[in-house]
């Protein structure tokens, strides 16, 4: 049994690294599961080529604001980077032990499932502005907010809220053109 615990601790150390303190209880480090959670959220884009869509408004939007486009890309990239490289002082690789952790983990997974539902509708030809905005545009930033709240990563939660606003306004403006 001791060897099993030793292996578990070794995996935890390799997968959850804290290099130096940034502020309060937040550290610059590395959370390998953050990388996995990002990749899972990107699955619809990975499988999109398998669907021979007659129309693909999300991928063929006319850009209406270069400034919003840059802001959206910067904020989205920051959310991913902060999710992977900012870790709470007491964080472990994976935990849903406490009520708060359980709640926000469940919210993150629910948001992810709604996002996948939206992509399913989209791939099935239901490409209304409502479906795209509600399921494909709103859910990814909410996913980052929920992960931030689950992991006590206040920077990620705050960036996710700002990303949500910019992403929504930007994509809505593009789709309305």
BAVO-256184 format. One record per atom (N, C-alpha, C, CB): residue number from 1; atom name; x, y, z. Coordinates in nm, 2 decimals, m for minus. Atoms other than C-alpha are relative to their C-alpha. Glycine has a CB too. Example, Ala and Ser with C-alpha at 12.3 -4.5 7.8 and 13.67 -1.06 7.14 Angstrom:
BEGIN
1; N; 0.09; m0.12; 0.00
1; CA; 1.23; m0.45; 0.78
1; C; 0.09; 0.12; 0.00
1; CB; m0.10; 0.00; 0.12
2; N; m0.09; m0.11; 0.00
2; CA; 1.37; m0.11; 0.71
2; C; m0.08; 0.11; 0.08
2; CB; 0.04; 0.05; m0.14
***
This chain:
BEGIN
1; N; 0.08; m0.12; 0.00
1; CA; 0.00; 0.00; 0.00
1; C; 0.09; 0.13; 0.00
1; CB; m0.09; 0.00; 0.12
2; N; m0.09; m0.12; 0.00
2; CA; 0.29; 0.24; 0.07
2; C; 0.05; 0.03; m0.14
2; CB; 0.12; m0.03; 0.09
3; N; m0.05; m0.03; 0.14
3; CA; 0.42; 0.20; m0.29
3; C; m0.11; 0.07; m0.08
3; CB; 0.04; m0.13; m0.07
4; N; 0.11; m0.06; 0.08
4; CA; 0.07; 0.29; m0.42
4; C; m0.01; 0.15; 0.04
4; CB; m0.13; m0.07; 0.04
5; N; 0.01; m0.14; m0.04
5; CA; 0.06; 0.61; m0.21
5; C; 0.12; 0.08; m0.05
5; CB; 0.00; 0.01; 0.16
6; N; m0.12; m0.06; 0.06
6; CA; 0.42; 0.69; m0.32
6; C; m0.02; 0.04; m0.14
6; CB; 0.12; m0.09; 0.02
7; N; 0.02; m0.02; 0.14
7; CA; 0.32; 0.66; m0.68
7; C; m0.11; 0.11; m0.02
7; CB; m0.05; m0.13; m0.07
8; N; 0.10; m0.10; 0.01
8; CA; 0.01; 0.87; m0.62
8; C; 0.06; 0.14; 0.03
8; CB; m0.12; m0.03; 0.09
9; N; m0.06; m0.13; m0.04
9; CA; 0.21; 1.15; m0.45
9; C; 0.09; 0.04; m0.11
9; CB; 0.08; m0.02; 0.13
10; N; m0.09; m0.04; 0.11
10; CA; 0.47; 1.14; m0.73
10; C; m0.08; 0.05; m0.12
10; CB; 0.08; m0.13; m0.04
11; N; 0.08; m0.05; 0.11
11; CA; 0.20; 1.18; m0.99
11; C; m0.05; 0.14; 0.03
11; CB; m0.12; m0.09; m0.03
12; N; 0.05; m0.13; m0.04
12; CA; 0.05; 1.47; m0.79
12; C; 0.11; 0.11; m0.01
12; CB; m0.05; m0.01; 0.14
13; N; m0.10; m0.10; 0.00
13; CA; 0.38; 1.65; m0.76
13; C; 0.04; 0.03; m0.15
13; CB; 0.13; m0.06; 0.07
14; N; m0.03; m0.03; 0.14
14; CA; 0.46; 1.61; m1.13
14; C; m0.11; 0.07; m0.08
14; CB; 0.03; m0.14; m0.07
15; N; 0.12; m0.06; 0.07
15; CA; 0.11; 1.72; m1.23
15; C; m0.04; 0.14; 0.05
15; CB; m0.11; m0.09; 0.00
16; N; 0.04; m0.12; m0.07
16; CA; 0.07; 2.01; m0.99
16; C; 0.12; 0.07; 0.05
16; CB; m0.11; m0.03; 0.11
17; N; m0.13; m0.06; m0.03
17; CA; 0.37; 2.24; m0.97
17; C; m0.03; 0.15; 0.04
17; CB; 0.10; m0.01; m0.11
18; N; 0.00; m0.14; m0.04
18; CA; 0.40; 2.57; m0.79
18; C; 0.14; 0.06; 0.00
18; CB; m0.07; 0.03; 0.14
19; N; m0.13; m0.05; 0.02
19; CA; 0.70; 2.78; m0.89
19; C; 0.02; 0.12; 0.10
19; CB; 0.03; 0.04; m0.14
20; N; m0.02; m0.12; m0.09
20; CA; 0.65; 3.12; m0.71
20; C; m0.14; 0.06; 0.02
20; CB; 0.10; 0.10; m0.06
21; N; 0.13; m0.06; m0.04
21; CA; 0.38; 3.32; m0.54
21; C; m0.02; 0.12; m0.09
21; CB; 0.00; 0.04; 0.15
22; N; 0.04; m0.12; 0.08
22; CA; 0.20; 3.58; m0.76
22; C; m0.07; 0.10; 0.09
22; CB; m0.10; m0.04; m0.11
23; N; 0.07; m0.09; m0.09
23; CA; m0.04; 3.73; m0.51
23; C; m0.09; m0.08; 0.09
23; CB; m0.08; 0.11; m0.08
24; N; 0.09; 0.06; m0.09
24; CA; m0.26; 3.64; m0.21
24; C; 0.04; m0.15; 0.01
24; CB; m0.14; 0.02; m0.04
25; N; m0.02; 0.15; m0.01
25; CA; m0.29; 3.25; m0.23
25; C; 0.02; m0.06; m0.14
25; CB; m0.12; m0.07; 0.06
26; N; m0.02; 0.05; 0.14
26; CA; m0.22; 3.23; m0.61
26; C; 0.15; m0.01; m0.03
26; CB; m0.07; 0.10; m0.10
27; N; m0.14; 0.03; 0.04
27; CA; 0.10; 3.08; m0.75
27; C; 0.01; m0.02; m0.15
27; CB; 0.05; m0.12; 0.08
28; N; m0.04; 0.03; 0.14
28; CA; 0.26; 3.07; m1.09
28; C; 0.05; m0.15; 0.01
28; CB; 0.11; 0.09; m0.06
29; N; m0.03; 0.14; 0.00
29; CA; 0.28; 2.70; m1.16
29; C; m0.05; m0.07; m0.12
29; CB; m0.06; m0.07; 0.13
30; N; 0.05; 0.07; 0.11
30; CA; 0.15; 2.43; m1.38
30; C; m0.11; m0.11; 0.05
30; CB; 0.11; m0.07; m0.08
31; N; 0.11; 0.10; m0.03
31; CA; m0.18; 2.23; m1.37
31; C; m0.03; m0.07; m0.13
31; CB; m0.13; 0.08; 0.06
32; N; 0.01; 0.08; 0.12
32; CA; m0.17; 1.95; m1.63
32; C; m0.15; m0.02; m0.03
32; CB; 0.07; m0.13; 0.02
33; N; 0.14; 0.02; 0.03
33; CA; m0.55; 1.89; m1.59
33; C; m0.06; 0.12; m0.06
33; CB; m0.07; m0.03; 0.14
34; N; 0.05; m0.12; 0.07
34; CA; m0.61; 2.25; m1.70
34; C; 0.02; m0.01; m0.15
34; CB; 0.07; 0.13; 0.05
35; N; m0.03; 0.03; 0.14
35; CA; m0.45; 2.15; m2.03
35; C; m0.10; m0.10; m0.06
35; CB; 0.14; m0.05; m0.02
36; N; 0.10; 0.10; 0.04
36; CA; m0.68; 1.85; m2.05
36; C; m0.14; 0.06; m0.02
36; CB; 0.00; m0.12; 0.10
37; N; 0.13; m0.06; 0.00
37; CA; m0.99; 2.05; m1.97
37; C; m0.01; 0.10; m0.12
37; CB; m0.03; 0.08; 0.13
38; N; 0.00; m0.08; 0.12
38; CA; m0.90; 2.30; m2.24
38; C; m0.02; m0.08; m0.13
38; CB; 0.13; 0.09; m0.01
39; N; 0.01; 0.09; 0.12
39; CA; m0.85; 2.02; m2.50
39; C; m0.14; m0.06; m0.01
39; CB; 0.10; m0.11; 0.01
40; N; 0.14; 0.05; 0.01
40; CA; m1.19; 1.87; m2.41
40; C; m0.09; 0.10; m0.05
40; CB; m0.04; m0.05; 0.14
41; N; 0.09; m0.11; 0.05
41; CA; m1.36; 2.20; m2.47
41; C; 0.02; 0.03; m0.15
41; CB; 0.02; 0.13; 0.08
42; N; m0.03; m0.03; 0.14
42; CA; m1.19; 2.22; m2.81
42; C; m0.04; m0.12; m0.09
42; CB; 0.14; 0.03; m0.02
43; N; 0.03; 0.12; 0.08
43; CA; m1.32; 1.87; m2.93
43; C; m0.09; 0.04; m0.12
43; CB; m0.07; m0.10; 0.09
44; N; 0.09; m0.03; 0.12
44; CA; m1.60; 2.02; m3.15
44; C; 0.08; 0.06; m0.11
44; CB; m0.11; 0.10; 0.04
45; N; m0.08; m0.06; 0.11
45; CA; m1.34; 2.22; m3.35
45; C; 0.09; m0.11; m0.06
45; CB; 0.09; 0.11; 0.06
46; N; m0.08; 0.11; 0.05
46; CA; m1.13; 1.90; m3.38
46; C; m0.08; m0.09; m0.09
46; CB; 0.06; m0.08; 0.12
47; N; 0.08; 0.10; 0.08
47; CA; m1.42; 1.69; m3.52
47; C; m0.08; 0.07; m0.11
47; CB; m0.09; m0.07; 0.09
48; N; 0.07; m0.07; 0.10
48; CA; m1.57; 1.97; m3.73
48; C; 0.03; m0.04; m0.14
48; CB; 0.03; 0.15; 0.01
49; N; m0.03; 0.04; 0.14
49; CA; m1.39; 1.86; m4.05
49; C; m0.07; m0.14; m0.04
49; CB; 0.15; m0.02; m0.02
50; N; 0.07; 0.12; 0.03
50; CA; m1.57; 1.52; m4.02
50; C; m0.14; 0.02; m0.04
50; CB; 0.01; m0.09; 0.13
51; N; 0.14; m0.03; 0.03
51; CA; m1.90; 1.69; m4.06
51; C; 0.01; 0.09; m0.13
51; CB; m0.08; 0.07; 0.11
52; N; 0.00; m0.08; 0.13
52; CA; m1.95; 1.82; m4.42
52; C; m0.12; 0.09; 0.01
52; CB; 0.00; m0.10; m0.13
53; N; 0.11; m0.10; m0.02
53; CA; m2.16; 2.12; m4.32
53; C; m0.03; 0.08; m0.13
53; CB; 0.04; 0.09; 0.11
54; N; 0.04; m0.08; 0.12
54; CA; m2.35; 2.29; m4.60
54; C; 0.03; 0.15; 0.03
54; CB; m0.15; m0.02; m0.03
55; N; m0.03; m0.14; m0.04
55; CA; m2.32; 2.62; m4.41
55; C; 0.08; m0.01; 0.13
55; CB; m0.13; 0.09; 0.02
56; N; m0.08; 0.00; m0.12
56; CA; m2.08; 2.70; m4.13
56; C; 0.02; 0.15; 0.04
56; CB; 0.14; m0.07; m0.02
57; N; m0.01; m0.15; m0.03
57; CA; m2.15; 3.06; m4.01
57; C; 0.10; 0.03; 0.11
57; CB; m0.14; 0.04; 0.05
58; N; m0.09; m0.03; m0.11
58; CA; m1.93; 3.03; m3.70
58; C; 0.14; 0.01; m0.06
58; CB; 0.01; m0.11; 0.10
59; N; m0.13; 0.00; 0.06
59; CA; m1.62; 2.96; m3.92
59; C; 0.01; 0.10; m0.11
59; CB; 0.04; m0.14; m0.04
60; N; 0.00; m0.09; 0.12
60; CA; m1.72; 3.20; m4.20
60; C; m0.06; 0.14; 0.03
60; CB; m0.08; m0.06; m0.11
61; N; 0.06; m0.13; m0.03
61; CA; m1.82; 3.52; m4.01
61; C; 0.08; 0.11; m0.06
61; CB; 0.00; 0.01; 0.16
62; N; m0.07; m0.12; 0.05
62; CA; m1.74; 3.85; m4.16
62; C; 0.04; 0.08; 0.13
62; CB; m0.10; 0.09; m0.09
63; N; m0.05; m0.08; m0.12
63; CA; m1.52; 4.05; m3.91
63; C; m0.05; 0.14; m0.01
63; CB; 0.15; m0.01; 0.00
64; N; 0.06; m0.13; m0.01
64; CA; m1.69; 4.37; m3.80
64; C; 0.09; 0.10; 0.08
64; CB; m0.14; 0.00; 0.05
65; N; m0.08; m0.09; m0.09
65; CA; m1.44; 4.50; m3.54
65; C; 0.14; m0.06; 0.03
65; CB; m0.08; 0.02; 0.13
66; N; m0.13; 0.05; m0.02
66; CA; m1.07; 4.44; m3.55
66; C; 0.04; 0.02; 0.15
66; CB; 0.11; 0.08; m0.08
67; N; m0.03; m0.03; m0.14
67; CA; m1.04; 4.59; m3.19
67; C; m0.06; m0.11; 0.09
67; CB; m0.05; 0.14; 0.04
68; N; 0.07; 0.11; m0.08
68; CA; m1.30; 4.34; m3.05
68; C; 0.06; m0.13; m0.03
68; CB; m0.15; 0.00; m0.03
69; N; m0.06; 0.13; 0.04
69; CA; m1.14; 4.06; m3.24
69; C; 0.13; m0.02; 0.08
69; CB; 0.03; 0.00; m0.16
70; N; m0.12; 0.01; m0.08
70; CA; m0.80; 4.13; m3.08
70; C; m0.03; m0.02; 0.15
70; CB; 0.09; 0.13; m0.02
71; N; 0.04; 0.01; m0.15
71; CA; m0.96; 4.18; m2.73
71; C; m0.05; m0.14; 0.03
71; CB; m0.10; 0.10; 0.03
72; N; 0.06; 0.13; m0.02
72; CA; m1.15; 3.85; m2.77
72; C; 0.11; m0.11; 0.00
72; CB; m0.10; m0.03; m0.11
73; N; m0.11; 0.10; 0.01
73; CA; m0.84; 3.65; m2.88
73; C; 0.10; 0.01; 0.12
73; CB; 0.08; 0.03; m0.13
74; N; m0.09; m0.02; m0.11
74; CA; m0.62; 3.81; m2.60
74; C; m0.07; m0.06; 0.13
74; CB; 0.03; 0.15; 0.02
75; N; 0.07; 0.05; m0.12
75; CA; m0.89; 3.74; m2.33
75; C; m0.01; m0.15; 0.00
75; CB; m0.13; 0.07; 0.01
76; N; 0.01; 0.15; 0.01
76; CA; m0.95; 3.38; m2.45
76; C; 0.13; m0.07; 0.03
76; CB; m0.05; m0.04; m0.14
77; N; m0.13; 0.06; m0.02
77; CA; m0.58; 3.31; m2.46
77; C; 0.04; 0.01; 0.15
77; CB; 0.10; 0.06; m0.09
78; N; m0.04; m0.02; m0.14
78; CA; m0.53; 3.46; m2.11
78; C; m0.08; m0.09; 0.09
78; CB; m0.04; 0.15; 0.04
79; N; 0.07; 0.10; m0.07
79; CA; m0.81; 3.24; m1.98
79; C; 0.06; m0.13; 0.00
79; CB; m0.15; m0.01; m0.05
80; N; m0.07; 0.13; 0.02
80; CA; m0.64; 2.93; m2.11
80; C; 0.13; 0.00; 0.08
80; CB; 0.02; m0.03; m0.15
81; N; m0.13; 0.00; m0.07
81; CA; m0.30; 3.04; m1.98
81; C; m0.02; 0.01; 0.15
81; CB; 0.08; 0.13; m0.05
82; N; 0.02; m0.01; m0.14
82; CA; m0.43; 3.14; m1.64
82; C; m0.05; m0.13; 0.06
82; CB; m0.10; 0.12; 0.03
83; N; 0.05; 0.13; m0.04
83; CA; m0.62; 2.81; m1.61
83; C; 0.11; m0.10; 0.02
83; CB; m0.11; m0.05; m0.10
84; N; m0.11; 0.09; 0.00
84; CA; m0.30; 2.62; m1.68
84; C; 0.11; 0.04; 0.10
84; CB; 0.05; m0.02; m0.14
85; N; m0.12; m0.04; m0.07
85; CA; m0.04; 2.83; m1.51
85; C; m0.02; 0.08; 0.13
85; CB; 0.08; 0.09; m0.09
86; N; 0.02; m0.06; m0.13
86; CA; m0.20; 2.99; m1.21
86; C; m0.08; m0.10; 0.09
86; CB; m0.09; 0.14; m0.01
87; N; 0.06; 0.10; m0.09
87; CA; m0.28; 2.76; m0.92
87; C; m0.01; 0.05; 0.14
87; CB; 0.09; m0.13; 0.00
88; N; 0.02; m0.04; m0.14
88; CA; m0.41; 2.81; m0.57
88; C; 0.09; m0.07; 0.09
88; CB; m0.15; m0.03; 0.04
89; N; m0.10; 0.05; m0.10
89; CA; m0.18; 2.76; m0.28
89; C; m0.03; m0.14; 0.05
89; CB; 0.01; 0.09; 0.12
90; N; 0.04; 0.13; m0.06
90; CA; m0.38; 2.46; m0.14
90; C; m0.05; m0.10; m0.11
90; CB; m0.11; 0.03; 0.10
91; N; 0.05; 0.09; 0.10
91; CA; m0.48; 2.31; m0.47
91; C; 0.08; m0.13; m0.02
91; CB; m0.01; 0.08; m0.14
92; N; m0.06; 0.13; 0.04
92; CA; m0.42; 1.95; m0.56
92; C; m0.03; m0.03; m0.14
92; CB; m0.04; m0.12; 0.10
93; N; 0.03; 0.03; 0.14
93; CA; m0.43; 1.79; m0.90
93; C; m0.15; m0.01; m0.03
93; CB; 0.06; m0.14; m0.04
94; N; 0.14; 0.01; 0.02
94; CA; m0.80; 1.70; m0.87
94; C; m0.07; m0.02; 0.13
94; CB; m0.04; m0.11; m0.10
95; N; 0.08; 0.01; m0.12
95; CA; m1.05; 1.75; m0.59
95; C; m0.14; 0.05; m0.02
95; CB; 0.08; 0.07; 0.12
96; N; 0.14; m0.04; m0.01
96; CA; m1.42; 1.77; m0.55
96; C; m0.05; m0.04; 0.14
96; CB; m0.09; m0.05; m0.11
97; N; 0.03; 0.05; m0.13
97; CA; m1.42; 1.70; m0.18
97; C; m0.09; 0.09; 0.08
97; CB; 0.13; m0.01; 0.08
98; N; 0.08; m0.09; m0.08
98; CA; m1.59; 2.01; m0.04
98; C; m0.12; 0.04; m0.08
98; CB; 0.08; 0.13; 0.04
99; N; 0.13; m0.04; 0.06
99; CA; m1.94; 2.13; m0.11
99; C; 0.02; 0.11; m0.11
99; CB; m0.10; 0.05; 0.10
100; N; m0.02; m0.10; 0.10
100; CA; m1.82; 2.44; m0.29
100; C; 0.07; m0.05; m0.12
100; CB; 0.09; 0.11; 0.06
101; N; m0.08; 0.06; 0.11
101; CA; m1.57; 2.24; m0.50
101; C; m0.10; m0.09; m0.09
101; CB; 0.11; m0.08; 0.05
102; N; 0.09; 0.08; 0.07
102; CA; m1.84; 1.99; m0.59
102; C; m0.10; 0.08; m0.08
102; CB; m0.08; m0.09; 0.10
103; N; 0.10; m0.08; 0.07
103; CA; m2.09; 2.26; m0.69
103; C; 0.06; 0.06; m0.12
103; CB; m0.05; 0.11; 0.10
104; N; m0.05; m0.07; 0.12
104; CA; m1.86; 2.45; m0.92
104; C; 0.06; m0.10; m0.10
104; CB; 0.11; 0.10; 0.04
105; N; m0.04; 0.10; 0.10
105; CA; m1.71; 2.13; m1.07
105; C; m0.12; m0.05; m0.08
105; CB; 0.07; m0.12; 0.08
106; N; 0.12; 0.04; 0.06
106; CA; m2.07; 2.02; m1.14
106; C; m0.05; 0.11; m0.10
106; CB; m0.11; m0.03; 0.10
107; N; 0.03; m0.11; 0.09
107; CA; m2.14; 2.36; m1.29
107; C; 0.08; 0.00; m0.13
107; CB; 0.01; 0.14; 0.07
108; N; m0.09; 0.00; 0.11
108; CA; m1.83; 2.34; m1.51
108; C; m0.04; m0.11; m0.10
108; CB; 0.14; m0.01; 0.04
109; N; 0.03; 0.12; 0.09
109; CA; m1.93; 1.99; m1.64
109; C; m0.14; 0.02; m0.06
109; CB; 0.00; m0.13; 0.09
110; N; 0.13; m0.03; 0.06
110; CA; m2.29; 2.10; m1.69
110; C; 0.01; 0.10; m0.12
110; CB; m0.10; 0.06; 0.10
111; N; m0.03; m0.10; 0.10
111; CA; m2.17; 2.41; m1.89
111; C; 0.06; m0.07; m0.12
111; CB; 0.08; 0.11; 0.05
112; N; m0.07; 0.07; 0.11
112; CA; m1.94; 2.18; m2.10
112; C; m0.11; m0.08; m0.08
112; CB; 0.11; m0.09; 0.06
113; N; 0.10; 0.09; 0.07
113; CA; m2.23; 1.94; m2.17
113; C; m0.10; 0.09; m0.08
113; CB; m0.08; m0.08; 0.10
114; N; 0.08; m0.10; 0.08
114; CA; m2.45; 2.24; m2.28
114; C; 0.07; 0.05; m0.12
114; CB; m0.05; 0.12; 0.09
115; N; m0.08; m0.04; 0.12
115; CA; m2.17; 2.35; m2.51
115; C; 0.00; m0.11; m0.10
115; CB; 0.14; 0.04; 0.04
116; N; 0.00; 0.12; 0.09
116; CA; m2.15; 2.00; m2.66
116; C; m0.14; m0.02; m0.06
116; CB; 0.04; m0.13; 0.07
117; N; 0.13; 0.01; 0.05
117; CA; m2.53; 2.00; m2.70
117; C; m0.02; 0.10; m0.11
117; CB; m0.11; 0.02; 0.11
118; N; 0.01; m0.11; 0.10
118; CA; m2.51; 2.33; m2.89
118; C; 0.07; m0.04; m0.12
118; CB; 0.05; 0.13; 0.06
119; N; m0.08; 0.04; 0.12
119; CA; m2.24; 2.19; m3.12
119; C; m0.07; m0.11; m0.07
119; CB; 0.14; m0.05; 0.04
120; N; 0.08; 0.11; 0.07
120; CA; m2.46; 1.88; m3.18
120; C; m0.11; 0.06; m0.08
120; CB; m0.06; m0.09; 0.11
121; N; 0.10; m0.07; 0.07
121; CA; m2.74; 2.11; m3.28
121; C; 0.05; 0.07; m0.13
121; CB; m0.08; 0.10; 0.09
122; N; m0.06; m0.08; 0.11
122; CA; m2.51; 2.32; m3.50
122; C; 0.04; m0.10; m0.11
122; CB; 0.13; 0.07; 0.06
123; N; m0.04; 0.10; 0.10
123; CA; m2.36; 2.01; m3.67
123; C; m0.12; m0.07; m0.07
123; CB; 0.09; m0.11; 0.06
124; N; 0.12; 0.05; 0.06
124; CA; m2.72; 1.89; m3.72
124; C; m0.08; 0.09; m0.09
124; CB; m0.09; m0.05; 0.11
125; N; 0.07; m0.10; 0.08
125; CA; m2.81; 2.20; m3.91
125; C; m0.08; 0.11; 0.06
125; CB; m0.08; m0.07; m0.10
126; N; 0.07; m0.10; m0.07
126; CA; m2.97; 2.40; m3.64
126; C; 0.10; 0.11; 0.04
126; CB; m0.07; m0.06; 0.13
127; N; m0.10; m0.10; m0.01
127; CA; m2.76; 2.71; m3.68
127; C; m0.06; 0.14; 0.02
127; CB; 0.09; 0.00; m0.12
128; N; 0.07; m0.13; m0.02
128; CA; m2.99; 2.99; m3.56
128; C; 0.10; 0.08; 0.09
128; CB; m0.13; m0.02; 0.07
129; N; m0.08; m0.09; m0.08
129; CA; m2.83; 3.29; m3.39
129; C; m0.02; m0.04; 0.15
129; CB; m0.04; 0.15; m0.03
130; N; 0.03; 0.04; m0.14
130; CA; m3.00; 3.18; m3.06
130; C; 0.09; m0.12; 0.04
130; CB; m0.15; m0.03; 0.02
131; N; m0.07; 0.12; m0.03
131; CA; m2.84; 2.84; m3.07
131; C; 0.15; 0.03; 0.00
131; CB; m0.02; m0.12; m0.11
132; N; m0.14; m0.04; 0.01
132; CA; m2.50; 2.98; m3.17
132; C; 0.04; 0.08; 0.12
132; CB; 0.04; 0.07; m0.12
133; N; m0.04; m0.10; m0.11
133; CA; m2.50; 3.26; m2.91
133; C; m0.01; m0.07; 0.14
133; CB; m0.09; 0.12; 0.00
134; N; 0.03; 0.06; m0.13
134; CA; m2.65; 3.06; m2.62
134; C; 0.10; m0.12; 0.03
134; CB; m0.14; m0.05; 0.01
135; N; m0.08; 0.12; m0.02
135; CA; m2.46; 2.73; m2.66
135; C; 0.15; 0.00; m0.04
135; CB; m0.07; m0.12; m0.07
136; N; m0.13; 0.00; 0.06
136; CA; m2.15; 2.80; m2.86
136; C; 0.08; 0.12; 0.04
136; CB; 0.00; m0.01; m0.15
137; N; m0.07; m0.12; m0.04
137; CA; m2.06; 3.16; m2.76
137; C; 0.00; 0.02; 0.15
137; CB; m0.07; 0.12; m0.07
138; N; 0.00; m0.03; m0.14
138; CA; m2.17; 3.19; m2.40
138; C; 0.06; m0.11; 0.09
138; CB; m0.15; 0.02; 0.04
139; N; m0.04; 0.11; m0.08
139; CA; m2.08; 2.85; m2.27
139; C; 0.15; m0.01; 0.02
139; CB; m0.05; m0.13; m0.06
140; N; m0.14; 0.01; m0.03
140; CA; m1.70; 2.85; m2.32
140; C; 0.05; 0.10; 0.11
140; CB; 0.08; 0.02; m0.13
141; N; m0.04; m0.09; m0.11
141; CA; m1.64; 3.17; m2.11
141; C; m0.06; m0.05; 0.14
141; CB; m0.04; 0.14; m0.03
142; N; 0.06; 0.05; m0.12
142; CA; m1.88; 3.03; m1.85
142; C; 0.07; m0.12; 0.06
142; CB; m0.15; m0.03; m0.01
143; N; m0.08; 0.12; m0.03
143; CA; m1.68; 2.71; m1.85
143; C; 0.13; 0.05; 0.08
143; CB; 0.04; m0.08; m0.12
144; N; m0.12; m0.05; m0.06
144; CA; m1.37; 2.91; m1.76
144; C; m0.03; 0.06; 0.14
144; CB; 0.07; 0.10; m0.09
145; N; 0.05; m0.06; m0.13
145; CA; m1.56; 3.11; m1.49
145; C; m0.02; m0.11; 0.10
145; CB; m0.12; 0.08; m0.02
146; N; 0.03; 0.11; m0.10
146; CA; m1.68; 2.78; m1.33
146; C; 0.12; m0.07; 0.04
146; CB; m0.10; m0.10; m0.07
147; N; m0.12; 0.07; m0.04
147; CA; m1.34; 2.62; m1.34
147; C; 0.08; 0.09; 0.09
147; CB; 0.09; m0.03; m0.13
148; N; m0.07; m0.10; m0.09
148; CA; m1.19; 2.94; m1.18
148; C; m0.06; m0.01; 0.14
148; CB; m0.01; 0.14; m0.06
149; N; 0.06; 0.01; m0.13
149; CA; m1.45; 2.92; m0.90
149; C; 0.02; m0.14; 0.06
149; CB; m0.15; 0.02; m0.02
150; N; m0.03; 0.14; m0.05
150; CA; m1.40; 2.54; m0.86
150; C; 0.14; 0.00; 0.06
150; CB; m0.01; m0.10; m0.11
151; N; m0.14; 0.01; m0.03
151; CA; m1.02; 2.58; m0.84
151; C; 0.05; 0.12; 0.09
151; CB; 0.09; 0.00; m0.12
152; N; m0.04; m0.12; m0.08
152; CA; m1.03; 2.91; m0.63
152; C; 0.10; 0.08; m0.07
152; CB; 0.05; m0.04; 0.14
153; N; m0.09; m0.08; 0.09
153; CA; m0.85; 3.08; m0.92
153; C; m0.08; 0.13; m0.03
153; CB; 0.04; m0.08; m0.13
154; N; 0.08; m0.12; 0.01
154; CA; m1.00; 3.43; m0.88
154; C; 0.03; 0.07; m0.13
154; CB; 0.02; 0.09; 0.12
155; N; m0.04; m0.06; 0.12
155; CA; m0.80; 3.56; m1.17
155; C; m0.07; m0.06; m0.12
155; CB; 0.15; 0.00; m0.02
156; N; 0.07; 0.07; 0.11
156; CA; m0.95; 3.30; m1.41
156; C; m0.15; 0.04; 0.00
156; CB; 0.02; m0.15; 0.01
157; N; 0.14; m0.03; m0.01
157; CA; m1.30; 3.36; m1.28
157; C; m0.03; 0.15; m0.05
157; CB; m0.05; m0.01; 0.14
158; N; 0.02; m0.14; 0.04
158; CA; m1.27; 3.74; m1.33
158; C; 0.03; 0.02; m0.15
158; CB; 0.09; 0.09; 0.08
159; N; m0.03; m0.01; 0.15
159; CA; m1.10; 3.71; m1.68
159; C; m0.12; m0.07; m0.08
159; CB; 0.13; m0.07; m0.03
160; N; 0.11; 0.07; 0.07
160; CA; m1.38; 3.46; m1.78
160; C; m0.12; 0.09; m0.01
160; CB; m0.04; m0.12; 0.08
161; N; 0.12; m0.09; 0.01
161; CA; m1.65; 3.72; m1.70
161; C; 0.02; 0.11; m0.10
161; CB; m0.03; 0.07; 0.14
162; N; m0.04; m0.10; 0.10
162; CA; m1.47; 3.99; m1.90
162; C; 0.00; m0.06; m0.14
162; CB; 0.13; 0.07; 0.03
163; N; 0.00; 0.08; 0.12
163; CA; m1.41; 3.73; m2.18
163; C; m0.14; m0.02; m0.05
163; CB; 0.08; m0.13; 0.01
164; N; 0.14; 0.03; 0.04
164; CA; m1.78; 3.64; m2.18
164; C; m0.06; 0.13; m0.06
164; CB; m0.08; m0.04; 0.13
165; N; 0.06; m0.13; 0.05
165; CA; m1.89; 4.01; m2.23
165; C; 0.06; 0.03; m0.14
165; CB; 0.03; 0.11; 0.09
166; N; m0.06; m0.03; 0.13
166; CA; m1.64; 4.07; m2.51
166; C; m0.03; m0.10; m0.11
166; CB; 0.16; 0.02; 0.01
167; N; 0.03; 0.10; 0.09
167; CA; m1.69; 3.74; m2.68
167; C; m0.15; 0.01; m0.05
167; CB; 0.02; m0.14; 0.06
168; N; 0.14; m0.02; 0.04
168; CA; m2.07; 3.79; m2.68
168; C; m0.02; 0.11; m0.09
168; CB; m0.09; 0.01; 0.13
169; N; 0.02; m0.12; 0.08
169; CA; m2.07; 4.14; m2.81
169; C; 0.07; m0.02; m0.14
169; CB; 0.06; 0.12; 0.07
170; N; m0.07; 0.01; 0.13
170; CA; m1.81; 4.06; m3.08
170; C; m0.06; m0.10; m0.09
170; CB; 0.15; m0.05; 0.03
171; N; 0.07; 0.10; 0.08
171; CA; m1.97; 3.74; m3.21
171; C; m0.14; 0.04; m0.04
171; CB; 0.00; m0.14; 0.07
172; N; 0.14; m0.04; 0.04
172; CA; m2.32; 3.88; m3.20
172; C; 0.01; 0.11; m0.11
172; CB; m0.07; 0.06; 0.12
173; N; m0.02; m0.10; 0.10
173; CA; m2.20; 4.18; m3.40
173; C; 0.04; m0.06; m0.14
173; CB; 0.11; 0.10; 0.04
174; N; m0.04; 0.07; 0.13
174; CA; m2.03; 3.95; m3.66
174; C; m0.12; m0.08; m0.06
174; CB; 0.11; m0.09; 0.03
175; N; 0.11; 0.08; 0.05
175; CA; m2.34; 3.73; m3.69
175; C; m0.11; 0.08; m0.06
175; CB; m0.05; m0.10; 0.11
176; N; 0.10; m0.09; 0.05
176; CA; m2.57; 4.02; m3.74
176; C; 0.03; 0.07; m0.13
176; CB; m0.03; 0.11; 0.10
177; N; m0.04; m0.06; 0.13
177; CA; m2.37; 4.14; m4.05
177; C; m0.06; m0.08; m0.11
177; CB; 0.15; 0.01; m0.01
***
